[in-house]
Amino acid sequence: MDNNNESNQVQTPSASTDTFMGSQGYGWFRYKPKCLQRFCTAKWALFWLCWGGAMQGLIVNGFINVVITTIERRFGLRSRQTGLVASGYDIASFLCLVPVTYFGGRMGASKPRIIAWGVVLLGLGSLTFALPHFLVGPYRATLPTTSTCNSIIDGNNTNLQTCDVVITDITSDRDYVADETGDANGDNLTWTVWLFFAAQLLHGAGASPLFTLGVTYIDENVSKKMSSVYLGTYYTMTMLGPAVGYVLGGQLLLIYTDFLRIDVTELSLTSASKVWIGAWWIGFVFAAVACFLLAIPIFGYPTVLPGSERLQQEKISEAYNANKNVEQPTAHFTKLKELPMALTALLRNPTFVFLNLAGASEGMIIAGFAAFLPKQIENQFSISPVWSALLMGLITVPAGGGGTFLGGYLVKKFNLNCSGIIKLCLGVTVIATVFTSCFLLSCPNLKFAGVTTGYQDTTLLHGQQMTNFKVELEANCNANCSCSKYMYDPICGRDHVMYYNPCYAGCSVKVAHNDSKSYRDCGCIHTTLAASQFEATNTMCPSSCQYLPYFVILCFVLMMFTFLATMPALSATLRCVYDDQRSFALGIQWIKVRLLGTIPAPMIFGTLIDETCILWQETCDEQAGACLVYENSQMSRYMWMLALTGKLCSVAFFFAAWWFYIPPKEMPPAEDYDAKDDTNNCNTTAPISTVEGVMVAASTS
């Protein structure tokens, strides 16, 4: 794309340039130096908006999804509660979409300014999300004096089966009372769910301008041909954000959550332990700072870029026309009282309505799996949250980002019209439906004494048998150990069986190392191996299941074809409505996507996942406690049914959108617009105006 076209060669009088820079140039308030006007181009606007989209993806679809399992354990939350947290983002977006898109798309409204304030709110949301870490006491990750057999006895030499347990404060060598939710003051921490929910509300409010007015701002300042490429680049960056969030967030979980207050070497724990809590909060603090800094350059952009009026005049409408024999009417809805008429006009467009429904079904799938797919991988294949997050990142980078960009490129490459774009969406969605079968790859549960297998019976219970199996942690081998169910500190025995804690394994001797703990003289562990220094360690037992590579490959293909439809669906929604309806159409579509798809999705997924739990954390509060063990085959079956149902709905809706589409009268062939028109900067004399509501509607972020 050459910057040296004729319009850029025109020398402008200094007076005109100064007048333009004073009102529409790049800068803040009256500070608009000439040296900064080089940034007043569509390319630079795209650059900063790409970083805004990447930060949204990094925080909302990356960090939060990585730490869901961690905050459940840290604060004693259930999946339905964290599902509510995940839905907070979409609830706020839903509430903000109409005012943001309707008023932000009006003549003279400054889209960059609204977007910048949104980025600031995104940063405030990140700070709020990290706040619970600083409001509660240190996390109790180990029970140095109460974990082995015959040690859970209070000062009167009686069994200690109450909610409060005496443990050692390793930072001051004194005893104190701690609740099993991890708070040193013995308080129930489930109240933190509302703080997380409030943070998600701020995230949703802050991100709503990014994917409405942000895309509008890009589209109205580039040619029709280059629009799909620019938007493809933008949405690719929004996909890279979650990918980086998964990888970086997973690495941060290798750091102990209270590393500033506790010497982790004294805990004798590794990140592979089930009671390890990583530093989930660090990423949100740094992301907040990055958002505050990013808002500064976005604030500097003018309401419109030069040349937008000429570009809009060159664009040809492909809006749905109910009467083929009549020229398309034009309607301008610019007043608040005309909002119902604008809404009615959109709802009478069946292609637009069915594209919205397809976006809602796709949004339900993406939102649900974004929140709980790391949990699915972690539990199905018995890997740590760190590895689960890393795998999600490795899948998301090439599949999500590549599919998004490729979809936009295909629209440009083949000059597809609106009907062809919808058929492309239909075809790739059919292929994606086939690959939902990846969720049928289910691994058997690890052998867990008293939960999935008996203490003397090494046959693993599975499927229907497990649902009828009664959890019974007590056995003859630990009957005299006075074990407490409030202390979840799982260990792996040499017999490859997991035990609730060393006490329930009948272990009486503990040996602490720098990075782990091992146990000897365990009455419940039966092994034919030669005698060794230990019989159990505080790590997870390895899984013999070999399905993980196949799952990763199939999930990669599923994600690739899912996101391959994102940009074409975006372009189809743009083209099936009139130019002056596009901004408002985007807001209406996002409302439908949020209301029917992404808002209920995490709560539906979370509730069904809770139904697969076979061992809950024991607490005094019946409403508290995270799930400790899930039934793998049932979880896998639920996830597959949700994915298949959503995809079948998408196929039906895309087909209906294509079937009912009526092109405008005398549809002209696609024109080859000059890409050089996109690079005008603020020093040219191109006409300056704003075109209300030029926008492509995305199915989901």
N, C-alpha and C positions, 0 to 999 in steps of 0.2 A: 504494500500500500504506500504509494508515493505521496509525499507531503508537498511536492512542488507542482501542484496543478495551477491552472490559470488564476483561480480565485485567490490563491495564496500569493501569487506574484503581484497582485494589485497593490500599489503603494497607497496607503491611506493617509489623508491629512492628519496631522498631529492633533488638531482640535477634535476631529471625529473620534480618533483613537482615545483621547483623554476622556471625552464624554462617555464613550462606551465603557471604558475601564472604571469610570466613576460609578456607573450604575450596574453593570453586568460583568465586570472583570473578575478575575480570580483573586481572592483575598478576603480579609475579615474586616467588617464594618467599613471604615474609610481607608484602611491600609491595604492598598492594592498596587504594589510596585510592578513596574513593567517586567522585571526579571522573572516574576512568577507566572506571567501570562502564557508561558510555554506549557504549563500544566493544564490550561483551559481547553482541553481537547477530549474527544470521546474516548480515546485510548487511555489517557490518564484517569479519566472518570471511571472507566472500567477497572483500571488497576486498583484504585482505592476501594471500589465497591466489591471487587473480588476478595480483598482482604477482610472486608466487613462480613461477607458471606462465609468466608473461611472461619472467622472467629465464632460466628453463630454455630456453624457445624462442629467446630472444635469443642465448644462448651456444651451445647444442648444435645447433640447427637454423638459426641465423643466422650468427654469426661464424665458426664452424668450417667450414660449407659454403662461405662466401665465400672463406676463406683456403686451401682445399685446394690449388688450383692454385698459389698463391703459395708455400706451404711445400714443395710438390714441387720447385719451381725453386730455392728457397733452400737446401734441405738435400739435394738430389739424390735425391728419393724417387720411386718409381713408383706408379701408380694402385692396384696390388694392395696396396702397403704402406699408402697412405692409406686404402684400403678397410678394412684391418685396424684402423686407428686409429678410423675411424667405427664399426666394430662393437664396439669396446671399451665404448662406452656401453651397448649392448644386452646385452653379456655380463654386466656388473656388475648391470644391472637384473634379468636372468634369475636371477642367484645370490641377489639380495636379496629377490625377490618373495615367496617362501614364508614366510620368517621375518617379514618386514615385515607382510604382509597377515594371516597367521594369528595372530601374537601381538599385532600392533597392533589387530586387530579384537576382541580378547577383552575381557571385562567389566572395566572399571576402567582399561584402558590409555589413556594420554594421547596421543591422535593429534596434537594441535598440537605437543607437545614433540618427538615423533619427526619431524614435518614440519620443525620449526625446525632440528633437527640435520642433517636432509637438506640444507637450504638452506646451512648452514655448509659441508658437504662439497662442495656445488656451487661455493661460492666458492674453496675450497682447490683444486678441480680446475682452475678458471680460472687461478689463480696458477701451478699446475704446467704448464699448457699454454703459458703465456707464458715459462716458465723457459728453454727453449733459446735464446731471443734473447740472454739475458744470459750464457749459458755458452759461446758461441762468439765468434770474432773478428768484426771488421767485415766486412760483405758487400762483395765486389769487384763493382762494377757497371759498370766501364769499364776499358778497356785503353789508356791514353793513348799508350804508346810501342810497342805491338806489334800494332796493328790494321790497318795499311795494308800494301800490297804492298812487298816487299823490306825489311821492318822486323823480322821475326821471326828475328833472328840473335843468337846469344849472343856473348860476349866473344871467342871463337875464330873468329868469322865462319863458323860452321857452321849448318846447318839445325836449328831447335829444334822437334822433333816429339815431345818427351817430355811426361810428365804435368805437370811443373813448368815454369812460365813466369815470366820476369822481368817484373814490372810496377812501376809507380810508386805509391808510397804518397803520396797527395795531401795527407795530413795532416802529413807530415814531410819531404817531398822526398827520400826515400831509397828504394832498391830493396829488395824482399824477394821471397820465393818464396811463391806462392799456389796452392792446389789449385783445380781447376775446379769443385768443389762450393761454393766461395765462402768457405772458411775461410782466414784469413790464416796459419794455422800449417800448412797443407797437410794437415790431417787429414780423413778420411772422416767425413761428418756423418750418415750413415744411422743411426747409433746413436740419434739423437734420436727415431726412430720409437717406441722403447720408452718414452720420456718422454711423448710425446703419448698413447700407449696407456694409460699409468698415469693421466694426467689424465682420459682418457675413462672409465676405471674409477671414478674419484671422481665424475665427473659422473653416471654411471649409478646409482651407489649413492645419491647425494644426491637424485636426481630420483624414485626409485622410490616414496617416500612421498607425493610431490605428486600423482601420478596414481592412487593407490590410496586411502590413508587420507585424503588431501585431499578427494577427491570423496565418500568415505564421510561425512566430517565435515559437508560441506555437505548431502548428501541426507538425513541423519537429523535435521536440524534445520529442514527446510522441509516444506511439504505436498507431497503427491504431484503435484498439479496444477502447482505452482510449481517442482518439482524440475527439469524439463527446461529451464525458463527460466534458473534459477540456473546449472545445469551448462552450458547453452549460452553464457551469459555467461563462465563460467570458461574454457571451451575456446576461445572467441573470443579471449580475451586471450592464450592460449597460441599462437594463430595470429598475433596482432599482434607477439608477440615475435620470431619469425623474420623477419617483414616489416621490422621496425625494424632487426634485425641485418643483413639484406641491404643496406639503404640506408646505415646508419651504417658498417658494415664496409667497404662499397665506397668511401665517402668517406675513410675512414682510409687506404685503399690509395693515395690521392693523395699521402700524406706519405711521404717516403723512410724506409725502415726504420731506418737509422742516423743520423737527423737530429740526434741529440744528440752524435754523435762526428764527423760529416762534414758539411762545408758542401756542400749539394746543388747550389749554383750552379756549383761547380767541376767537376761531373760532366758538364755539357752533355747531360743526359738529360731526358726527359719521361716521364710515366706511360704514354704510348702505346708506349714502347719495350718490346721483348720481354724485355730484361734488367733492367727496372725491378722492384724489390721494394718494395712498400709497407709501411707500418707495421702489419703484421698483428697485432702483439702488444698494441697500446695498448688495444683494446677489452676484452681479457681482464683486464687489470689493473683497469680501472674497474669491470667487471662483478663482480670478486671483492669489491671494497669495497662495492658495492651489495648483494651477497648477505649479507655480514656484518651490515650495517645492517638489512636486511629481516628477518633472523632474530629480532631483538630483539622487535618487536611480536607475532610469531607465538608466541614462547615464553610470552607473557602469557595466552593463552587457556586456559580450564579444560577439563577432560576432556569435559564435555558442556555444552550450552547449555540454559537452562530451557525447558520445554514440549516437549521431544523425545518424551517418553513418550506424550503425548496425540496428537501428530502421527502416531506410528507406529501407534497403535491405530486411527486413522481410515483408514489405508491398506489397500487390498484386494489380496490376492495374485492374480497371474495366472500363477503358476508352472506349468510343464509338468506334466500329470497323465496318466500312462500309462494309468490306468484311469478312464474318464469317470464310471463309476457309483459310484465310491468317493470319499468326502471326502478331501481332501488331508491327508496325514500331516504331522506336525511332528517335526522332529529337531533336536536341539541337540548340536553337536560342540564341546565346550569344552576337552577335554583332549588332550594331545599324542598319546596312544595311539589316539585316535579319528580322527586325521588320515587314515589309509587309508580308513576308512568314509566320511568326508566326501568324499574324492576319488572313491570309487566311486559315490557318489550323484550327483555331478555328471557323471561320464562316462557314466552311464546316461540322461542327458538329451540326446537327439539334437539338439534345437534349440540348446541351449547349445554342443554340440560343433561343429555346422556354423557357428554364428555365430563361434566361435573361429577356424575355418579361414578364413572370409571375412575376419576381421580380420588373419590372418597374410598372406593374399595381398595385401590392401590395404596392410598394413605393409611388405611387400617392395617394392611399387611406390613408396610415399611415401619410405621410407628410401633407396632407391637413387637416386631422382631428386633428393631433397634434397641428397645428397652430390655428385652429378655433373651435374645439370642446368645449373648455371652454367658448367661446363666445356663441355657440349654447345653452349650458346648462344655462348660465347666463340669456339669453334673453327668452328662451322658458319657463323656470320655475321661472322667476323673483326672482333670488337670487343674492347675492353680488358676486363680483369677488373672494372674499376670500373663500366663500363656494363652488363656482364653481371649484376653484383650489384644494380644499380639496377633493372634490368628484373625480376629475380626478386622484389624488394621490391614493385614496382608491381603485379605479378601476384598476389602472396601476400596483400596487404592486403585488397583487395575480394573476391577469389575464395575464398581459404582462410578468412579471418575471416568474411566474409559468408555463405559456404556453411555453416559450422559453426553460426552463430547462427540462420540460417534453418531449418536442420534441426530444431533444438530448438523453434523457434517453431511449426513446422508440426505437431509432435506435440501441443503444447498447444492450438493453434488448432482442430484437427479432433478432439480428444479420441480419438486413435487407440488402439485396444487393441493387444495384442502382435502379433496376426496382421497387422493393418493396418500396423503399423510395419515389419515385415519386408518386406511387399509394397512399401512406399515405398522401402526400401533396394534392393530388387531392381530397381525401375523406374529409379531415378536411376543405378544402376550400369550398366544396359544402355545408357543414353544416354551415360555417360562412356566406355564401350567404343568407341563409334563415333568419338569425338573423339581417340582415341589415334592416329588417322591424321595428326595434326599433326607427328609425328616423321618422316613420310615426306617432309617439305619439306627437302630437302637441297641445300645450295649447293656448287658446285664449289670445289675447293681453290684457294687463291691460287697463282699461278705462282711456283714456287720453283726457282731454277736448280740443276740437279743432283739435285733431289728429286722434283718433280712435272713438270718440263719440262727439256729439254736446254738447254744454254747458247746454241745456235744455233737450236734449234727452239722457236718460241713457241706451239706447239700444246699445250694443257694435257692432260695424261694424266688419265684419270678412270675410276672403276669398275674393271672387270677389267683394263684396260690398266695401271693404276697398280700393281696387285699384282705384275705381271710386270716392272715397271720397276726397274732396279738403281740405287740411290743412288750417284751419282758426282759428287763436288764438284770434282774436278780437271778442267781443260780447258786447251786451248792458250793461252787468254788469261790464265791465272793460273799456268801451269806454272813460271815462274821467280820466283814470289813467296814461296816457302817458307812457305805458309800452314799454320796449325795447326787441326786439328779440335777441339782442346780449348777453343777460344775461340769461343763462340757469342754473336755480337753482330750480329743480323740488320739489314739495311738494305733500303730500298726504292729501286730505281732509277727513273730517269725513263722507262724502258721498261715500268714497272708490273710488274716482276719482283722477287721477294725474293731476297736473296743471304745466304749463311750468315754472312758477316762482310765488312767492306770489303776484306780481302785477297783473298777468293775472287771478289770482283767486279773485281779488278785495279786497285783505286783506290790511287793513290800520294800524293795530297794530301788532307789533312784540314783543315777549317776549323771551329773550335769557336765556338759561340754561347752565350748565357746559358742557353738551355733546350734546345738541340739541337746536333747535329753534322751537317755536310754534307761531301761528298767530291767531288773532281774527278779528272780524268784516269783514268777507270775503263775499262780495256781490255775488259772483258766486257760492258759496257752499250752496247747499240746502240739509238739513238733517232734519229728523223727530226726531232725538235724543234729549234728554233733554239738556238744556244749560249747558255748561261746561266751563272750563278755556280757551280752545282753540278750533279752528275749523280745523286747519291743522298743520302738522309737516313736517320738512324737511327730511323725510325718504321715502323709497319706500313703496307703498301700498302692502299688502300681496296678494298672488295669491290663488284663490280657486281651482286651478288645482291640481289633485291628481295623476298625471302620473309619477312624479319623481321617486318613488321607482321602478315602472315597467321598466322605462327607464334604470335605473342603473343596474338592473338585466340582462336585454336583452343586454345592451352594454357590460357588464362584459363577457357574453358568447361569444358575437361577438369578443371581443378582445382576449379572451382565445384561440379560434380556429384560429384566424388570426395569433397569435404568435406561436401557436403550429406547424405551417408549416415552421417557420423561420429556425430552426436548421436542420430539414430534407432537406429542399431545399439547405441549406448550404452544407450538406454532399453530396447530389446528384450532385451538381456542381463540388465538389472536385473529385468525382469518375468518372465522365463522360469525363474527359480530361486526357491527359498523365501527368505523374509526372513532367516533365520538362516544362510543359505549365501552371501549376497551378497558379503561381504568376501573370503571364501576363493575364491569363484568369480571375483572380479576378479583375484586373484593367479594362479589357474590359467590364466585367459585371457591375461593378460600374458605368462606363461611360454610359452604356445604361440605367441603373436604374436612374441615375441623369438626363440624357438628355430627356428621355421619361416619367419619373415619377416624381421624387421629385423636379426638377427645375420648371416645369410648374404648379405643383399641387397647391402651395400656391397662385399663381397669378390667377389661374382658380377659386379656391374656393373663394378668396377675391373678384374677380369681380362679381361672382354670388351672393355673400352675399350683396355686395353693391347694386345690383339690387333689393333687398328686402327692402331697406331702404325707409321709408315713411316720415321721418323727419330729415333733415340735420341741422347741426349747422350753424347758420348765422354768416358769416364773411364778411369782405370787399373783401377779395381775393376769387374769385369764385372757385379757385382750392383748397382752404383749407376747413377745417371743417370736423369733424368726424360725423358719423351717430349717432343720438340720440335715434331713435325708429325704430325697424325693424318689418316687418310683419311676425309674427310667422309661420303661415301655409305655406306661400311661402318659407320661409327659410327652414322649415322642409322638404318640397317637394324637393327642390334642393339638400339638403344634402343626402336624400335617393336615388335620382337618380344617384348622383355621386358615392355613395357607391355601389349600385347595379351594375352599369355599370362596375366599376373596378373589382368587384368580379366575374362577369360573364366572363370578359376577362381572369382573372386568372385561372378560371376553364378550359376554352378553351386551354390556353397555357400549363397548367400542363398535360392535356390530350394528347396534341400533343407531348410534351416531352416524355411521356411514350410510345406513339404509335410508334414514330420514333426511339426509343432507340434500338440499336443492341449491345448485350453484346459481349465481346471478345471471341475468340475461346477457348473452353474447360474451361469454367468458374469454378474455383476451389471453394470448400465450404469455408465458413467463418472460420477462425482459431481463436483459443482462445489465444490471445497474453497476455503475462505476464505483468500485470500492474506495476510490480516492476521495469521494465526497465525505468520508467519515473523519477526516483529519483536520478540518478547519479549526483554527484557534482563535483566541480572543483578539487578535490584532488584525483580522480581516474585516471587510465591509459587507460580508454576506448578510442578507436580511435576518433579523432576529425576531422571533416570535415564539409563542408556546402553543403547542397543539395538545388539546386536552385529551388525556386518557389514551395514549398509544401504548398498548401493553400486550404481552403474551401471558397467559395464565398457566401457572405450573400446577401439576397434580398434587405434588407434595414436596417439601424440602427435605 
